[in-house]
Amino acid sequence: MALVNCPSCNKRISSMAKECNHCKASISADNESLKVISHIKRSNQLMNQSFLALTLFIGGVVTWFWGGEPAEGARSYIAVGAFSLGFVGYLITRVQIVLHKRKKV
């Protein structure tokens, strides 16, 4: 009996188990298709996170220049916070996407 990765959630389970204790996925001979599906789901999650971060970034820029002049007071803090959080989040997510695409399925 050895520990193997679940094809669905990638957590360690027994090689003798009929289903994963964590995600309740059935362990069968068709593990390759489960790995591909899991890979695609993770790709979609990362793309959604990237879109959300980019939207936050654009929202910060729009808030900063709303009304034709640079923001002042509380609006400037909100704009800079959204701008910074969106920019950093987007960069981190894009690196994760590149690393995820390099992984063999």
Buried (B, 14 or more C-beta within 10 A) or exposed (E): EEEBEBBBBBEEBEEEEEBBEEBEBEBEEEBEEBBEBBBEEBEEEBEEBBEBBBEBBEBBBEBBEEEEEEBEEEBEEBBBEBBEBBBEBBEEBBEBBEEEEEEEE
